């Protein structure tokens, strides 16, 4: 996708996706340090929110903590389920771009009433209920999003958590200019027509890969952007029973395939079911592969940007108005005072 052609630039969704590169360049990694100093006193982190505000930012952070082998606990769940948890010894981060998401506000009301003193908000708006209920709040600088599907804000939320982890791990967060360039490359690479044709014809688009937020976030974006049904196949779940109900009219996009599982996926899904597997990777695979830059420690951001590109091409091929879904709303569940 690109902004030089009207078929792309007419959509706010595409314009906001392309603004992500600038969001990365302007991101102030030091904004997270003050929060990092405060959470050192806690037992660990609990990251909550709904939809895109939680999936990629929180799950990528947890994946990164485990990958680094850090001595810090971090968990995530939706805010309604979190009402059942004892979070007294955790730093709780509630992400809500609007600052008025019902589930998050309800949880923060409960935590405040319990005397919890490590409530942190992550939002794109000032003077919100979330800011009022938080001990401290980080306001995103990415600017307003007009499209229903959240994009650039998801990146900035993830970068904030990333900066927090860098601080806690005693590491400088460098390489953001290079990341910006790689994300731009991933969003503007040309998607082979045969791949976009395959996806536009697919009755269901599955995403397979690590539980690092990318595949699951793209599953949600598939619903919002292409209006197709989608499902996240965590890890190797795609060859552990679900193949029984798959059919040849469906497709799998496999994010950074596990090398040791490629033959099994080919055997079960391609030869066994007859469906199409498309790989998203920094190198060729035995499947039709969309080659993206090697993002190194920032790999997941590049993968997500490339996934956006794929979905936009599919949506445009289907003639969909990317900015106007029929049922989805920008703020899914708004808090209203009782």
C-alpha positions as CSV (number, residue, x, y, z in Angstrom):
1,X,0.0,0.0,0.0
2,X,1.0,3.6,-0.5
3,X,-0.3,7.2,-0.3
4,X,0.5,8.0,-3.9
5,X,-2.6,6.2,-5.2
6,X,-6.1,7.4,-4.4
7,X,-7.4,3.8,-3.9
8,X,-5.2,3.8,-0.7
9,X,-5.0,7.4,0.3
10,X,-8.7,8.0,0.4
11,X,-9.0,5.8,3.5
12,X,-8.2,7.2,7.0
13,X,-7.1,3.7,8.0
14,X,-4.3,3.7,5.5
15,X,-3.2,7.2,6.3
16,X,-3.0,6.3,10.0
17,X,-1.1,3.2,9.3
18,X,1.4,5.1,7.3
19,X,1.8,7.7,10.1
20,X,3.1,4.9,12.3
21,X,6.6,5.4,11.0
22,X,6.7,8.9,12.3
23,X,5.2,7.9,15.6
24,X,8.2,5.5,16.0
25,X,10.7,8.2,15.1
26,X,9.2,10.7,17.6
27,X,8.7,8.3,20.4
28,X,10.3,9.4,23.7
29,X,11.7,6.3,25.3
30,X,12.4,8.2,28.5
31,X,8.7,8.8,29.2
32,X,8.5,5.3,30.7
33,X,11.3,5.7,33.1
34,X,9.3,7.4,35.9
35,X,6.8,4.5,35.8
36,X,9.7,2.0,35.9
37,X,11.0,3.5,39.1
38,X,7.5,3.2,40.7
39,X,6.8,-0.4,39.7
40,X,10.1,-1.7,41.2
41,X,8.3,-1.8,44.5
42,X,5.6,-4.1,43.3
43,X,5.4,-7.9,42.9
44,X,5.0,-7.7,39.1
45,X,2.9,-6.3,36.3
46,X,-0.7,-6.8,35.3
47,X,-1.5,-5.4,31.8
48,X,-5.2,-5.0,31.0
49,X,-7.4,-3.3,28.4
50,X,-9.8,-4.5,25.7
51,X,-9.2,-5.5,22.1
52,X,-6.2,-3.9,20.3
53,X,-5.2,-1.9,23.4
54,X,-4.3,-5.1,25.1
55,X,-3.5,-7.9,22.6
56,X,-0.3,-6.7,20.9
57,X,1.1,-4.3,23.5
58,X,0.6,-6.6,26.5
59,X,1.4,-9.9,24.8
60,X,4.5,-8.7,23.1
61,X,5.8,-7.3,26.4
62,X,5.2,-10.6,28.2
63,X,6.9,-12.5,25.4
64,X,9.9,-10.1,25.5
65,X,10.2,-10.5,29.3
66,X,10.4,-14.3,28.9
67,X,12.7,-14.1,26.0
68,X,15.1,-11.9,28.0
69,X,14.9,-14.2,31.0
70,X,14.0,-11.2,33.3
71,X,13.2,-11.7,36.9
72,X,9.8,-10.0,36.8
73,X,6.3,-11.4,36.6
74,X,3.9,-10.1,34.0
75,X,0.4,-11.2,33.2
76,X,-2.5,-10.0,31.1
77,X,-6.3,-10.6,30.9
78,X,-9.4,-8.6,30.1
79,X,-10.5,-6.2,32.7
80,X,-13.8,-8.0,33.5
81,X,-12.0,-11.2,34.3
82,X,-9.5,-9.2,36.3
83,X,-12.3,-8.2,38.7
84,X,-11.9,-11.7,40.2
85,X,-8.2,-11.4,40.8
86,X,-6.2,-10.2,43.9
87,X,-4.0,-7.6,42.2
88,X,-3.0,-5.9,45.5
89,X,0.7,-6.5,45.0
90,X,0.9,-5.8,41.3
91,X,1.3,-2.6,39.3
92,X,-1.8,-2.5,37.1
93,X,-1.6,-0.8,33.7
94,X,-5.0,-0.1,32.1
95,X,-4.8,0.8,28.4
96,X,-7.8,2.6,26.8
97,X,-7.3,5.1,24.0
98,X,-10.6,6.8,24.8
99,X,-10.0,6.7,28.5
100,X,-13.6,5.7,29.0
101,X,-13.7,1.9,28.2
102,X,-16.3,0.5,30.6
103,X,-14.4,-2.7,31.5
104,X,-11.2,-0.8,32.4
105,X,-13.0,1.9,34.3
106,X,-14.9,-0.6,36.3
107,X,-11.7,-2.4,37.3
108,X,-10.0,0.8,38.3
109,X,-12.9,1.9,40.4
110,X,-12.7,-1.4,42.3
111,X,-8.9,-1.0,42.7
112,X,-9.2,2.5,44.0
113,X,-11.9,1.5,46.5
114,X,-9.6,-1.2,47.7
115,X,-6.8,1.3,48.3
116,X,-4.6,0.0,45.5
117,X,-1.8,2.5,44.9
118,X,-0.2,1.3,41.7
119,X,-2.9,2.1,39.1
120,X,-1.4,3.4,35.8
121,X,-3.4,4.6,32.8
122,X,-2.3,4.5,29.1
123,X,-4.6,6.6,27.0
124,X,-4.7,9.0,24.0
125,X,-6.9,11.6,25.7
126,X,-6.6,14.0,28.6
127,X,-9.0,14.6,31.4
128,X,-10.6,11.3,31.1
129,X,-12.2,9.0,33.8
130,X,-9.2,6.7,33.4
131,X,-6.8,9.5,34.2
132,X,-8.9,10.5,37.2
133,X,-8.8,7.0,38.6
134,X,-5.0,6.4,38.0
135,X,-2.1,7.2,40.2
136,X,-0.2,8.2,37.1
137,X,-1.1,8.3,33.4
138,X,0.9,8.3,30.2
139,X,-0.8,10.2,27.3
140,X,0.0,8.9,23.9
141,X,1.3,11.4,21.4
142,X,0.2,9.6,18.2
143,X,-2.8,11.8,17.6
144,X,-6.4,11.1,16.9
145,X,-7.5,8.0,14.9
146,X,-10.5,8.4,12.7
147,X,-10.6,4.8,11.4
148,X,-12.4,2.3,13.6
149,X,-9.5,-0.1,13.5
150,X,-6.7,1.0,15.9
151,X,-3.3,1.1,14.3
152,X,-0.7,3.7,15.1
153,X,-2.0,3.9,18.7
154,X,-1.3,0.1,19.1
155,X,2.3,0.7,18.1
156,X,2.8,3.6,20.6
157,X,1.2,1.6,23.4
158,X,3.6,-1.3,22.6
159,X,6.6,1.1,22.4
160,X,5.7,2.5,25.9
161,X,5.7,-1.0,27.4
162,X,8.9,-1.8,25.4
163,X,10.6,1.3,26.9
164,X,9.5,0.1,30.3
165,X,11.2,-3.3,29.8
166,X,14.3,-1.7,28.5
167,X,14.5,0.5,31.6
168,X,13.9,-2.4,34.0
169,X,16.5,-4.5,32.2
170,X,19.1,-1.8,32.3
171,X,19.3,-1.4,28.5
172,X,19.1,1.6,26.3
173,X,16.3,1.5,23.8
174,X,18.1,2.3,20.6
175,X,17.4,1.6,16.9
176,X,14.0,3.4,16.6
177,X,15.0,5.2,13.4
178,X,15.9,1.9,11.8
179,X,12.7,0.4,13.1
180,X,10.8,3.2,11.5
181,X,12.4,2.5,8.1
182,X,11.7,-1.3,8.4
183,X,8.1,-0.7,9.3
184,X,7.7,1.6,6.3
185,X,9.3,-1.0,4.1
186,X,6.9,-3.7,5.5
187,X,3.8,-1.5,4.9
188,X,4.8,-0.5,1.3
189,X,6.1,-3.8,0.0
190,X,4.2,-5.1,-3.0
191,X,1.9,-8.1,-2.2
192,X,1.9,-10.7,-5.0
193,X,-1.5,-10.7,-6.7
194,X,-1.8,-14.5,-6.4
195,X,-1.5,-14.1,-2.6
196,X,-4.1,-11.4,-2.3
197,X,-6.4,-13.3,-4.7
198,X,-6.0,-16.4,-2.5
199,X,-6.9,-14.4,0.6
200,X,-9.8,-12.6,-1.0
201,X,-11.4,-15.9,-2.0
202,X,-10.8,-17.6,1.4
203,X,-13.9,-18.2,3.5
204,X,-11.8,-18.1,6.7
205,X,-8.3,-16.6,7.3
206,X,-6.4,-18.1,10.1
207,X,-3.3,-16.7,11.7
208,X,-0.7,-19.0,13.1
209,X,2.4,-18.2,15.2
210,X,3.8,-17.3,18.5
211,X,1.7,-15.9,21.4
212,X,3.5,-12.6,21.1
213,X,0.5,-10.5,20.1
214,X,1.1,-10.3,16.3
215,X,-1.0,-13.1,15.0
216,X,-3.8,-12.5,17.4
217,X,-3.9,-8.8,16.7
218,X,-4.0,-9.5,13.0
219,X,-6.9,-11.9,13.6
220,X,-8.9,-9.0,15.0
221,X,-7.8,-6.7,12.2
222,X,-9.0,-9.3,9.7
223,X,-12.5,-9.0,11.1
224,X,-12.4,-5.2,11.0
225,X,-10.7,-4.7,7.7
226,X,-11.7,-7.6,5.4
227,X,-15.0,-8.5,7.2
228,X,-13.9,-12.1,7.0
229,X,-14.0,-14.7,9.8
230,X,-10.7,-15.3,11.3
231,X,-9.1,-17.3,14.2
232,X,-5.8,-17.3,16.0
233,X,-3.9,-20.6,16.0
234,X,-1.5,-20.2,18.8
235,X,1.9,-22.0,18.5
236,X,1.3,-25.3,16.7
237,X,-2.4,-25.5,17.6
238,X,-3.1,-25.7,13.8
239,X,-2.0,-29.3,13.8
240,X,-3.6,-30.4,17.0
241,X,-7.2,-31.1,16.1
242,X,-8.6,-28.1,14.4
243,X,-7.7,-29.5,11.0
244,X,-10.7,-31.8,11.4
245,X,-13.0,-28.9,10.7
246,X,-10.9,-27.0,8.2
247,X,-11.6,-27.1,4.5
248,X,-9.8,-26.2,1.2
249,X,-11.6,-22.9,0.9
250,X,-9.7,-21.5,3.9
251,X,-6.2,-20.0,4.3
252,X,-3.5,-19.7,7.0
253,X,-1.1,-16.8,7.3
254,X,1.8,-18.2,9.3
255,X,3.9,-15.5,11.1
256,X,7.6,-16.4,11.3
257,X,7.1,-20.2,11.0
258,X,8.8,-22.5,13.5
259,X,11.5,-24.3,11.3
260,X,10.9,-27.6,13.0
261,X,7.2,-27.6,12.3
262,X,7.1,-26.7,8.7
263,X,6.8,-30.3,7.4
264,X,4.0,-31.1,9.9
265,X,2.0,-28.1,8.8
266,X,2.5,-29.0,5.2
267,X,1.5,-32.6,5.8
268,X,-1.6,-31.8,7.9
269,X,-2.9,-28.6,6.4
270,X,-1.7,-28.4,2.8
271,X,-1.7,-32.1,1.8
272,X,-4.3,-33.2,4.4
273,X,-6.9,-30.4,4.1
274,X,-5.9,-28.8,0.9
275,X,-5.9,-25.3,2.2
276,X,-3.3,-22.6,1.4
277,X,-0.5,-21.6,3.8
278,X,1.1,-18.2,3.3
279,X,4.3,-17.5,5.3
280,X,5.3,-14.0,6.6
281,X,9.0,-14.2,7.2
282,X,12.4,-12.6,6.7
283,X,13.5,-15.6,4.5
284,X,12.0,-17.9,2.0
285,X,10.0,-21.0,3.1
286,X,8.5,-23.9,1.3
287,X,5.2,-22.0,1.2
288,X,4.4,-18.9,-0.7
289,X,6.3,-16.3,1.4
290,X,6.0,-12.6,1.9
291,X,9.6,-11.5,2.6
292,X,9.9,-8.7,5.2
293,X,13.0,-7.0,6.8
294,X,14.6,-8.8,9.8
295,X,13.5,-6.6,12.7
296,X,15.9,-8.2,15.2
297,X,14.6,-7.4,18.7
298,X,11.8,-5.4,17.2
299,X,10.7,-8.2,14.8
300,X,7.1,-8.2,16.0
301,X,6.5,-4.6,15.0
302,X,7.7,-5.3,11.4
303,X,5.5,-8.4,11.3
304,X,2.4,-6.5,12.4
305,X,3.0,-3.7,9.9
306,X,3.4,-6.3,7.0
307,X,0.2,-7.9,8.2
308,X,-1.7,-4.6,7.9
309,X,-0.4,-4.3,4.4
310,X,-1.7,-7.8,3.5
311,X,-5.1,-7.0,5.0
312,X,-5.5,-3.6,3.3
313,X,-4.7,-5.2,-0.1
314,X,-7.2,-7.9,0.5
315,X,-9.9,-5.4,1.7
316,X,-9.4,-3.2,-1.3
317,X,-9.5,-6.2,-3.7
318,X,-12.9,-7.1,-2.1
319,X,-14.2,-3.5,-2.6
320,X,-14.6,-2.8,1.1
321,X,-14.9,0.6,2.6
322,X,-12.1,0.2,5.1
323,X,-13.2,3.1,7.3
324,X,-16.9,2.2,7.7
325,X,-17.7,-1.2,9.2
326,X,-21.4,-2.0,9.6
327,X,-21.3,-3.0,13.3
328,X,-17.9,-2.4,14.9
329,X,-17.5,0.9,16.9
330,X,-14.5,3.0,17.7
331,X,-15.1,2.7,21.4
332,X,-16.6,-0.7,21.9
333,X,-18.1,-0.3,25.4
334,X,-18.3,3.1,26.9
335,X,-18.5,3.6,30.7
336,X,-21.6,5.4,31.8
337,X,-22.0,6.6,35.4
338,X,-24.6,4.5,37.3
